[in-house]
Amino acid sequence: MKKLIRIEGIPNFAASIYSFIARKNPCIKDIHKEVVDEVSLNIYSGRILDVGTGPGYVPIEIVKKRNDLKVTGVDLSSKMVKIAVKAARKARLSSRADFKVANAGNLPFENEYFDFVISTLSFHHWSKPAEYLKEIHRVLKKGGKVYIYDLRRDTPKEVDSEVRKKYGWFLSFLLLKIIRAHSSITVKEAEEALSRVDADFSKKGIESRGVVIKLYFIK
Ligand SMILES: C[S@@+](CC[C@H](N)C(=O)[O-])C[C@H]1O[C@@H](n2cnc3c(N)ncnc32)[C@H](O)[C@@H]1O
């Protein structure tokens, strides 16, 4: 993914704006719900790592849904981590949803610590996806899964018109034009990124569903 300017950690002022938008915007809320439902269905028990967790909404919703799980969110932005810690405290879920400032390329966890690693709407920020996936592979248990979700930019026309039908012109303009213009990947970019991953996953692939692309790996 070649970009002229790539900001990995979201700046402080943008962290507050993003967390507000993500809490209110039905399109982002629906993407988060889809992730929460799918991840909750695909993990038997254990610990989940959320990379680029932002305001922590996905981890908090997962532990609300499944009281046998623990989720740790990491983010480069200390402001995002502060917002996430506060949200978990408010929901009285801090014992099962905790957050740390960390870079995906240098995760402060021992080898094979997590049963599942997820990431939502963060992959397009990553400057070294292959390196980060090697690090994710290190902290993942054998047999563990990785689901990385991001917005798809090169959607077919039918998908865009479905989005317009579902959310109306204003919200779909925000999602399809404004947000997607700088925060998304194409299928080709996802395929290229996948082909550069040399960590020893037993399975890897890409799924595309509506405006979401999912990269998945099994160790
Ligand atoms: C658009 S936000 C998405 C936040 C959240 N996952 C969500 O779905 O609402 C992307 C987040 O990824 C974080 N991020 C980007 N690169 C990162 C990296 N290399 N390591 C950790 N976090 C990163 C940014 O700081 C930002 O908070």
The ligand as an SDF file (V2000), in Angstrom:
LIG
                    3D

 27 29  0  0  0  0  0  0  0  0999 V2000
   -9.5600    4.2600   12.5720 C   0  0  0  0  0  0  0  0  0  0  0  0
   -8.9620    3.7640   14.1210 S   0  0  0  0  0  0  0  0  0  0  0  0
   -9.9300    2.2980   14.4070 C   0  0  0  0  0  0  0  0  0  0  0  0
  -10.0980    2.0380   15.8620 C   0  0  0  0  0  0  0  0  0  0  0  0
  -10.9410    0.8170   16.2640 C   0  0  0  0  0  0  0  0  0  0  0  0
  -10.2960   -0.4400   15.9310 N   0  0  0  0  0  0  0  0  0  0  0  0
  -12.3010    0.8690   15.6900 C   0  0  0  0  0  0  0  0  0  0  0  0
  -12.6680   -0.0070   14.8750 O   0  0  0  0  0  0  0  0  0  0  0  0
  -13.0680    1.7750   16.0480 O   0  0  0  0  0  0  0  0  0  0  0  0
   -7.3450    3.0520   13.7480 C   0  0  0  0  0  0  0  0  0  0  0  0
   -6.4670    2.9230   15.0010 C   0  0  0  0  0  0  0  0  0  0  0  0
   -5.3000    2.1500   14.6970 O   0  0  0  0  0  0  0  0  0  0  0  0
   -4.2220    2.6660   15.4670 C   0  0  0  0  0  0  0  0  0  0  0  0
   -2.9540    2.2050   14.8770 N   0  0  0  0  0  0  0  0  0  0  0  0
   -2.4750    2.4780   13.6530 C   0  0  0  0  0  0  0  0  0  0  0  0
   -1.2790    1.8910   13.4600 N   0  0  0  0  0  0  0  0  0  0  0  0
   -0.9970    1.1950   14.5950 C   0  0  0  0  0  0  0  0  0  0  0  0
    0.0880    0.3820   15.0010 C   0  0  0  0  0  0  0  0  0  0  0  0
    1.1350    0.1720   14.1870 N   0  0  0  0  0  0  0  0  0  0  0  0
    0.0600   -0.1680   16.2260 N   0  0  0  0  0  0  0  0  0  0  0  0
   -0.9950    0.0660   17.0660 C   0  0  0  0  0  0  0  0  0  0  0  0
   -2.0560    0.8360   16.7350 N   0  0  0  0  0  0  0  0  0  0  0  0
   -2.0630    1.3990   15.5080 C   0  0  0  0  0  0  0  0  0  0  0  0
   -4.4330    4.1770   15.3970 C   0  0  0  0  0  0  0  0  0  0  0  0
   -3.7530    4.8730   16.4300 O   0  0  0  0  0  0  0  0  0  0  0  0
   -5.9490    4.2720   15.5230 C   0  0  0  0  0  0  0  0  0  0  0  0
   -6.3670    4.4420   16.8520 O   0  0  0  0  0  0  0  0  0  0  0  0
  1  2  1  0
  2  3  1  0
  2 10  1  0
  3  4  1  0
  4  5  1  0
  5  6  1  0
  5  7  1  0
  7  8  2  0
  7  9  1  0
 10 11  1  0
 11 12  1  0
 11 26  1  0
 12 13  1  0
 13 14  1  0
 13 24  1  0
 14 15  1  0
 14 23  1  0
 15 16  2  0
 16 17  1  0
 17 18  1  0
 17 23  2  0
 18 19  1  0
 18 20  2  0
 20 21  1  0
 21 22  2  0
 22 23  1  0
 24 25  1  0
 24 26  1  0
 26 27  1  0
M  CHG  2   2   1   9  -1
M  END
$$$$
